[in-house]
């Protein structure tokens, strides 16, 4: 498994390098062909700096660089016109360009780009032709980078999100299996929940500005619904763990149905993890069967006489947990 992950990681890095090189070459060629410039190095430079892991990040970074170039040109022209070119005016251009970009909330990349552009315009010439060429090449390079990233094997993080949600579901079930032992070992459930939510957010970002991945949006919606259910379920399980820690072992033994309910809930979560990973009708049927078995066990537990303290704490916690089952089984099978 680890070797496969390393192989996929290397393939992803290789693909990103290939995209960057292709975007740089295309930007140079287009700038030279369209504007008859012998060395249009600003276009491939913008392409190299714009290519990111996702198309959305490329769009954001490309827009920041273009705005930074515009700001740097405007500030350098104004300062050069009134103060000329000197050490003091260069420092003023850098300071003003960065402050203006930061004040407009353009982000760190635009702030840096504004300063660099202002410095280069002051150093290499304040003629309008140079500034226009700088701006046009930046727009061209950023546009080529976004198009290459969007059209050449666009990154799709939905499989990783689907796996993360399924793993979270199985981990919740394992935590139920481990009760009443204290969950002091293993990965904290809250940490896995945070990691899964970050992975799902990354999957959503990977589909933005990616027309070739439009068909993945239905899958993403299903993953996001599953994530929302598991977020609430995680806190219910943590609440159950707290309740179990508060009870004595005799209380748990007197609530004889606890093991049966816990095992049934664990089976529901195991089937749910499989359903999220492969949402076909067979998986949906297994999930519904597990849910029905849990309903039967819970009905028996709710009717059985129990120790008073266990009734007040444990049954309440388990009831809160089992109320989540209709949400677990609400997702319908859908095509990938």
N, C-alpha and C positions, 0 to 999 in steps of 0.2 A: 504494500500500500504506500509506504513512504517513497519507494523508488518510483512509483507511478506519479506521485505528487511532485517529486523533483523533476520528472520528465515533463509534466505539464507546465511547471513553473519555468523551466528552461525554454519550452516552446513559446510560452507567452512573452518572455523576454526577447527571444529571437524575432517574434512577430513585431514587437514594438520597435526594435532596432530597424527592421526592414521598412516599416512604415515611415520612420523618421528619415531614413536615407532616401526613400522614394519621394517623400514630400519635399526634401531639400533639393533633389535633382530636378523635379518638376517645377519648383518655384524658380530656380535659376534659369531653366530653359524658357519658361513662359515670360519671365521678365526680359530676357535677352531678345526673344522673338517679338514681343509686343511693343517694347519701348526702345529697342536698338541700343541697349547698354552693353558694353563689353564685359564688365565685371559687376553684375547686380547682386552683390553679396548680401545686401540687407534682406532680400526676399528669402533665400534659404535660411538665413539666420533667424528670421521670424518664424519660419516653418519648424525649425529644430526646437525652438523655445516654446512653441505652441502645442506640439504633440504631447498628449497626456494619456493616462490609462483609460479614461472614458471620453466619449465624445462631448459630454456636457462640460467636463473640465477643460477640454480643448477650446470649446466655444467661450467659456468664461475667461480663460487666460488670453485667448486671442483678442477678445474685446478689450480687456484691460491693457494689453500692449498697444493697441491702436489708440485708445484714449490717452495713454501715457505719451505716445509720440506726438499727438496733437497738442497736448499741454506743454510738452518740452519745447516744441517748435514755437508756439505762441509766446512763451515766456522769454526764450532766447532772442527772438526777433525784437520784442519790446525793450529788453535790457540793452541789446546791442545798438538799437536805434538811439537811445538816450545817453548811454554811458560808454559805448564802444566796447572793445574787447580788451580786457586786462584781467589780472589775477582777481581783483576785487569783484569785477562784473561776473566772472565765471563762478565765483563762490556764491554770488547773489542769485544767479540763474539756477544753480543746483538747489540752493535753499528754497527759493520761491517755487520752483517746479515741484519739489517734493512736498512742500507744505500745501500747495494747491491741490495736488492729487490726494493727499491724506485728508484734507478738509472736505473734499467731495466724496470721501468714502469709497475710493476706487480700488482699494486693496493694495497689498505690498508689491505685487508685480507691476502695477501701474505706477506706483510711487517710484520704484527703481527705474522703470523705463523712462519716465518723465525726466529724471535727473540725467540719465545717460544720453537721451536725445538732446536735451538742452546743451550738455557739454560738447557733444559731437558737432552740433550746429555752430556753436561758438568757435570750436577749434578748426573745423573744416570749411566753414564758409556760411555766411548768413544770406546768401542769394536765395531767391524764391525757388529757383530751379532745383537746387540741392535739397531744400526742405520738402518740395513736392515729390521728388524722387524717393526720398526717405519714407515719406508717408505712403506713397503708392506701393512701394516694395513691401512695406510692413503689412498693408492690407492684403496684398497678393499672397504673401507667404502664409499669413494666418489663415486665409480662406482655403488655400491648397491643403494645409495641415488638417483643418476640420473636415474637408471633403474626403481626404485619404483615410482618416480615422473612421469616418462614418460609413464609407463604402467598401473598404477593404477589410473584411473579417472584423466587423465591429465587436468590441468586447461585450460579452453577455455574462453577467454575474448571477443570473437567476438559478442555474444549477447549484451554485455554491449556497445561495440563500435557501433553496429547497432542502439541501442536505443539512444545513444548520438548524432549520426548523424541525426536521425529522429527528435529528440527534437530540435536540432539546426535549422533544416529546418522550423519547426513549429514556433520557436521563431523569425526567420527572417520574416516569414509571419505576426506574431503578431505585430512586429515593423512597418511593412507597414500599418497595420490596425490602429495603434495608431497615425500615421501622420495625420495632421500637428502638433499635440500636442508635446511638447518637451519631449524627452525620458529621463527625469531626474529620473524616478522611475523604479524599477525593476532591474533585473540583467543586467549589461553591456553586450552588444552583443559580444564585443571583449573578455571578460572573458569567456563567454560560448564557444566561438570558441576555445580558448586556452584549455579549459577543454575537449572539444570533440576531439581535435587533440591529446591530451595526452592519452585519452582513446583508440583511434585508434592505436596509437603507442604501447600501452600496449597489444592490441589484436594481433598485428603483432609479438610481442615478445613471446606471449603465444603459438604461433604455431611453433616456432623454436625448433628443436630437439624433436618434438612430432609426431612420425609417425602415431599414432592413430588418429591424427587430420588433416591428410593430406587432407581429403575431405572438410575441412573448408577453404582451401586456396582460392577457387573460391569465396566464400562468402566474404572473407577478401578483395580480389581484387576489388569486387564491392563496398564495403564500402570505400575503399581508393579512388576510382574514385569519389564517391559521396562527400567524404570529400574535395577533390581537387576543385570540382566545388563550394562547399559551402564556401570554403575559399575566393575565388574570389568574390562570390556573397555577402558575408558579408561586404567586403570593399566597394562594389558598394552601398549597402544599407546605410552604414555609410556616404558615399558621398552624397547620396540622402537626408539623414537627415540634413547634413550640408547645402545643398542647400535650403531645406525647411525653415530652421531657418533663412537664409539670406533674404528670401522673405517676403513681407507683406501679410497679409491675403487676401487683395484685389487681389493680383497677383494670388493667388491660386484659388480664385473664378472665375477669368477671364479665367483661364485655366480649363474650365468646365469638360474636359475629365479626369482630374487628378484622381478623385475619382473612376471612372470606371476602369481606367488602374490599379490603385493601388489595387482595389478589385480583379480584374482578376489575378494580379500577386500574391496576397495573396492566392488565390485558387490554383494556380499552386504550390506554396510552401507547402500548406497543403497536396495536393495530392502527392507531392514528398516525404514528410515525411512518408506518408503511404506506398508509393512504396518501399522506402529503408527498412522499417520494414517488409514488406511482398511483395516481388517482384514477384507477380503472374501476369497473363495476364489481369485479371480484373483491378488490380491496375494500370497496364501500360495503359490500355484503358482510365481510368479516368484521368490519367496524360496527355495523349495526347489530350483529350477533353478540359481539362482546358487550355492547351497550345494553342489550336486552338481558344478558346474564347479570350485569351489574344491577339493573333495576330489580331483578328477582332477589339478589342477595341483600340489597338495601331494604326491600320490603320486609324480609325476614328479620333483619337487624332492628328496624324501627319498631317492630311489634314485640320483640323479645324483652323480658325484664332485665334490667342492668343495674349495676351499682350506681348510686345517686350521683356521685362525683363524675363518674364516667359519662353518665347521661348528660350532665350539665356542660361538660367540656368536649369530650371526644365525639359524641354523636353530633353536636353542633358543628364541629370542625369537619367531620366526614360529610355531613349534609351539605355544607357549603361547597365541598369539593364535588359531590355528585351532581349538584345543580348545574355544573358546567358541562355535563355530558351532552345535553341537547345541542349546545354550541359546537362541541367536537364533531357531532354527526351531521351538522347542518350543511357542510360543504358537499356539493354534488360532484360526481365524476366529471372531469373536463379534459379535453384534449390538450396535449402539450403545445 
